[in-house]
Amino acid sequence: MRGVLLAVRAGLVVALTAVVVSLLVDSAPTPAVAKSRAPVAPSEKLTDPPKPAPKKPPYPPGVVTISAVGDIVMGSTPVLPPDGGRGFFSGVAADLPADVVLGNLEGTLTTVDRSKCGPQSTDCFSFRTPPSYARWLAQAGFTTLNLANNHAFDFGAKGLADTVKALDKHGLTHTGRSREVAIAKVGKIRVATLGFASYPWANSLTDLARVKSLVQQADRRAHVVVVTAHMGAEGADRQHVRRGAEQYLGENRGDPMRFARAAIDAGADLVVGHGPHVLRGMEWYKGRLIAYSLGNFGGYKVFAQGGPLSVGGILRVTLRGDGAFEAGVLVPTRMNRNGVPQLDPSEQAHAAVRALSKADFGQRAVTVSSTGVLGRR
């Protein structure tokens, strides 16, 4: 059943071409630097002073398929998976393929050895894997990685630059840095993916006026807009979505509900959250799907485990050219004892998201069938 929903229109899907675009608002335009597996389309830039906003292009026929997962850490040097990480995603790779495959890269791809953590620190965590590990992301089917999170800058500006370079080398687009949006072309459908977090190197999660502005700009340049955000407090007891801003270790982790709804008000068609390290509920808002947290996907010997901390999922959705939801399924996953992602035969994600959605959102809750199919009440 997991593959059926997204396979029925496989004949409509053509090769994907992806580019990364910088949306420039307050400064002069700068050139896009991302590479792609397919020929790169010209960079898109805003003008300064701005011209009147163009109308959104007519909606093309067809559909776009999207797979999204939560937090990914492929180990941290020197503690790395066997065989150089080659098989890290092998247990879940068959359920990832889609036109856009999105994950939150919770760490860096760098050889820089000086991190944000002091040498005697016991409560600071920094993650880095060799730049060559980008190949395993590409091999697993990922197309776009979010860099808007609290670990993208673990090794400073050089570590982040190395990460971008490694992703570019393997044809992977990225989003989340200031004014950065990834654009994918699926047939005649243009898909924009825009990442947010509450850190200075990222598109701001907490400045809702800025959020709306960036989403509106993306919406004017694409038919479908996907927003991904590192939001909400962390921990096994943080599965519920509550109104108001959430704090963790003195950090403002945003107001997930206000943020997600503001993004949809501005033109987003799908909102995908991560950061709490647990699954959270899903709701419908103005006909659009909000998945507040997809939990931990994979973290080789770096994440706390047990109970909800070990459970995650692959969100697979099909959207029409106007961004409208057509079909969706949640594929249940869990991390093994080493933090390697695997399919979960006990399907704990289904029961968790079903219960959390109903408890937190009532009539707006997304329903989850016994096979993971997403629906409305």
C-alpha positions in Angstrom: 0.0 0.0 0.0 2.9 2.3 0.8 4.1 2.4 -2.8 0.7 2.3 -4.5 -0.4 5.8 -3.7 2.6 7.4 -5.3 3.0 4.9 -8.1 -0.4 5.4 -9.7 0.7 8.4 -11.6 4.3 7.4 -12.2 3.8 7.8 -15.9 3.2 11.5 -15.4 6.5 12.1 -13.7 9.5 13.1 -15.8 13.1 13.7 -14.9 13.8 16.2 -12.2 16.0 19.2 -12.6 17.0 21.0 -9.5 18.6 24.4 -8.8 19.3 26.4 -5.7 18.2 30.0 -5.8 19.1 32.9 -3.5 16.1 35.1 -2.8 17.6 38.5 -2.2 15.6 41.1 -0.3 17.8 43.6 1.4 21.0 43.5 -0.6 22.3 43.4 -4.1 21.9 40.1 -6.0 24.6 37.4 -5.7 25.1 34.5 -8.1 23.7 31.0 -7.3 26.5 28.5 -6.7 24.8 25.1 -6.5 25.5 22.3 -8.9 23.0 19.7 -10.1 22.9 16.3 -11.6 21.0 17.8 -14.5 21.8 21.0 -16.3 21.4 24.0 -14.1 18.7 26.6 -15.0 19.6 30.2 -14.8 19.6 31.8 -11.3 16.5 33.7 -10.3 16.9 37.0 -8.4 14.8 39.7 -7.1 15.4 43.2 -8.3 16.4 46.2 -6.2 14.3 48.3 -6.2 11.6 45.6 -6.5 9.4 45.5 -9.5 5.6 44.8 -9.2 5.1 41.1 -8.3 4.3 38.9 -11.2 1.2 36.8 -11.1 1.8 33.1 -10.2 2.2 31.1 -13.4 -0.8 29.0 -14.6 -1.0 25.7 -12.9 0.4 22.9 -15.1 -1.2 19.4 -15.3 0.2 16.4 -13.5 1.4 15.8 -10.0 4.6 15.9 -8.0 5.6 13.3 -5.4 7.4 14.3 -2.2 9.1 12.2 0.4 10.3 13.8 3.6 12.0 12.6 6.8 13.2 14.1 10.0 16.7 14.4 11.6 19.7 12.7 9.9 23.2 12.3 11.4 25.4 9.7 9.7 27.7 9.4 12.7 30.3 11.9 14.0 34.0 11.5 13.4 35.6 9.4 14.7 32.5 7.3 15.5 31.3 6.3 12.1 29.2 3.5 10.7 30.9 0.4 9.2 32.0 0.2 5.6 32.4 3.9 5.4 28.7 4.5 5.8 27.8 2.7 2.5 24.8 0.8 4.0 23.5 3.4 6.3 20.2 3.9 4.4 19.9 0.4 2.9 17.0 -0.6 5.2 14.8 2.3 4.1 16.0 3.4 0.7 13.3 1.5 -1.2 10.6 3.7 0.4 12.3 7.0 -0.2 12.1 7.6 -4.0 10.0 10.6 -5.2 10.4 13.6 -7.3 11.6 15.6 -4.3 13.2 13.7 -1.4 13.8 16.0 1.6 15.7 15.4 4.8 17.1 17.5 7.7 20.9 17.2 7.7 21.5 17.6 11.4 25.3 18.2 11.3 28.1 18.9 8.9 30.1 17.3 6.1 33.6 18.6 7.0 37.1 17.7 8.2 37.4 20.9 10.3 38.3 19.8 13.8 37.5 22.8 15.9 33.9 22.9 17.0 31.6 25.1 19.0 32.1 22.9 22.0 34.9 23.5 24.5 37.4 20.6 25.1 36.0 20.0 28.6 32.3 20.4 27.7 30.0 17.6 28.8 26.7 19.0 27.6 27.6 20.3 24.2 27.2 18.3 21.0 28.7 18.8 17.6 28.4 16.5 14.6 30.6 16.1 11.6 31.0 13.3 9.0 33.5 13.2 6.1 32.4 15.2 3.1 32.4 12.0 1.1 29.3 10.8 3.0 27.2 13.1 0.8 27.4 10.3 -1.8 25.3 8.1 0.5 22.6 10.7 0.7 22.5 10.9 -3.1 22.6 7.1 -3.5 19.7 6.7 -1.1 17.6 9.0 -3.3 17.7 12.3 -1.4 17.4 15.4 -3.6 17.3 18.3 -1.1 18.8 18.7 2.4 17.7 21.3 4.9 20.6 23.2 6.6 18.4 25.4 8.8 19.0 23.7 12.2 21.1 24.0 15.4 24.0 21.8 14.1 24.7 23.2 10.7 27.1 25.7 12.2 28.8 23.2 14.7 32.2 23.8 13.0 31.7 27.4 12.0 31.4 29.1 8.7 34.1 26.8 7.2 32.2 23.7 8.3 29.0 24.9 6.7 30.8 25.9 3.5 32.3 22.4 3.3 28.9 20.9 3.8 27.5 23.0 0.9 30.4 22.1 -1.3 30.0 18.3 -0.6 26.3 18.5 -1.4 26.9 20.4 -4.6 29.5 17.9 -5.7 26.9 15.1 -5.5 24.1 17.0 -7.2 22.1 17.6 -4.0 20.3 20.9 -3.5 20.0 22.6 -0.2 17.9 25.1 1.6 17.8 27.0 4.9 20.6 29.5 4.7 19.6 33.1 4.7 17.5 33.8 1.6 18.1 30.4 0.1 15.4 28.3 -1.6 15.8 25.1 -3.6 13.9 24.9 -6.8 13.1 21.6 -8.5 11.4 21.2 -11.9 9.2 18.1 -12.3 7.9 18.1 -15.9 6.2 21.6 -16.1 5.7 21.8 -12.3 8.2 24.0 -10.4 8.6 23.1 -6.7 10.2 25.5 -4.2 11.6 24.2 -0.9 12.3 26.7 1.8 14.0 26.0 5.2 13.7 27.9 8.5 15.2 27.8 12.0 15.8 30.2 14.9 19.5 30.7 14.2 21.4 33.6 12.6 22.7 31.6 9.7 19.2 30.5 8.7 16.0 31.9 7.4 14.3 33.2 10.5 11.7 31.0 12.1 10.6 33.6 14.6 10.2 36.7 12.4 6.8 35.9 11.0 6.8 39.0 8.7 10.0 37.7 7.2 8.6 34.2 6.9 5.6 35.5 5.0 7.8 37.6 2.7 10.1 34.7 1.8 7.2 32.3 1.2 5.4 34.8 -0.9 8.5 35.3 -3.0 8.9 31.5 -3.4 5.3 31.2 -4.3 5.6 33.7 -7.1 8.4 31.6 -8.7 7.0 28.1 -8.3 3.7 26.2 -8.5 4.2 24.2 -5.4 5.9 25.5 -2.2 7.2 23.2 0.5 8.3 24.7 3.8 10.6 22.7 6.2 11.4 24.0 9.7 13.5 23.0 12.7 11.0 24.0 15.4 9.8 23.1 18.8 11.4 22.0 22.1 13.2 18.6 22.3 12.6 15.5 24.3 10.6 12.4 24.8 7.9 14.4 26.7 7.6 17.0 23.8 5.3 15.1 21.5 2.3 17.5 21.8 1.9 20.7 19.9 0.8 23.5 22.2 0.0 27.1 21.4 2.8 29.6 22.1 6.5 29.8 21.7 8.6 26.8 22.8 11.9 27.1 24.7 14.8 24.6 24.9 18.1 25.2 26.8 17.4 28.9 26.8 16.7 29.0 23.1 13.5 30.3 21.4 12.5 27.3 19.2 9.6 29.2 17.7 5.8 28.9 17.9 5.3 25.9 15.6 1.5 26.4 15.2 1.7 30.1 14.4 4.7 29.6 12.1 3.2 26.8 10.1 -0.1 28.5 9.6 1.6 31.8 8.7 3.6 29.9 6.1 0.4 28.5 4.6 -1.4 31.8 4.7 1.6 33.2 2.6 1.3 30.4 0.0 3.0 27.2 1.3 1.4 24.0 0.2 3.1 21.6 2.6 4.8 22.2 6.0 7.3 19.6 7.3 8.7 20.0 10.8 11.6 18.4 12.7 13.7 19.2 15.7 11.9 17.8 18.8 13.4 14.3 18.0 10.0 12.7 18.4 7.0 12.4 16.2 4.2 15.0 16.6 0.7 15.2 15.2 -0.5 16.4 11.8 -3.3 18.8 11.0 -5.1 20.2 8.0 -5.1 24.0 7.7 -6.9 25.6 4.7 -6.7 22.3 2.9 -2.9 22.0 3.3 -1.0 19.4 5.4 1.2 20.3 8.3 3.4 17.6 9.8 4.7 19.2 12.9 7.6 16.8 13.5 8.8 13.6 11.7 11.1 12.6 14.6 14.5 11.0 14.3 15.2 9.2 11.1 18.8 8.1 11.6 21.6 9.1 14.0 24.5 6.7 14.2 25.4 6.5 17.9 24.6 10.2 18.5 20.9 10.3 19.5 19.3 9.4 22.8 17.1 6.4 22.2 14.1 4.5 23.7 10.4 4.9 23.5 9.3 7.8 21.2 12.9 8.9 20.6 13.5 5.8 18.5 10.4 6.1 16.3 10.1 8.1 13.1 8.5 8.0 9.7 8.8 8.7 6.0 6.1 11.1 4.9 5.1 10.5 1.2 2.6 12.8 -0.4 1.3 13.5 -3.9 0.4 17.1 -4.7 -1.2 18.5 -7.8 0.3 21.3 -9.9 -1.7 23.9 -7.9 -0.3 22.5 -4.6 -3.5 20.7 -3.6 -3.2 17.5 -1.7 -4.1 14.4 -3.6 -2.7 11.4 -1.6 -0.4 10.6 1.3 1.0 7.9 3.4 3.2 7.6 6.5 5.8 4.9 6.3 6.8 3.8 9.8 10.5 3.7 10.7 12.6 3.3 13.8 16.3 3.4 14.6 18.1 0.2 15.6 20.3 0.2 18.6 23.1 1.9 16.7 20.8 4.6 15.3 20.6 3.2 11.8 17.2 3.8 10.2 15.0 0.7 9.5 11.4 0.0 8.5 9.3 -0.7 11.6 7.2 -3.9 11.4 5.4 -2.9 14.5 4.3 0.3 12.8 4.4 2.4 16.0 4.4 5.7 14.0 0.9 5.1 12.8 -0.6 4.8 16.3 1.5 7.6 17.6 0.6 10.2 14.9 -3.1 9.1 14.9 -3.4 9.6 18.6 -1.4 12.8 18.8 -3.2 14.4 15.9 -6.6 13.7 17.4 -5.6 14.9 20.8 -4.0 18.2 19.6 -6.1 19.2 16.6 -9.6 17.6 17.0 -11.6 18.0 13.8 -8.6 19.4 12.0 -6.6 16.3 12.7 -5.1 14.2 9.9 -6.4 10.6 10.1 -4.0 7.7 9.8 -5.4 4.4 8.6 -4.1 1.0 9.7 -1.8 1.0 6.7 -0.6 4.6 7.1 -2.9 6.3 4.6 -3.5 9.9 5.5 -7.0 11.4 5.3 -9.6 13.9 6.6 -12.3 13.5 9.2 
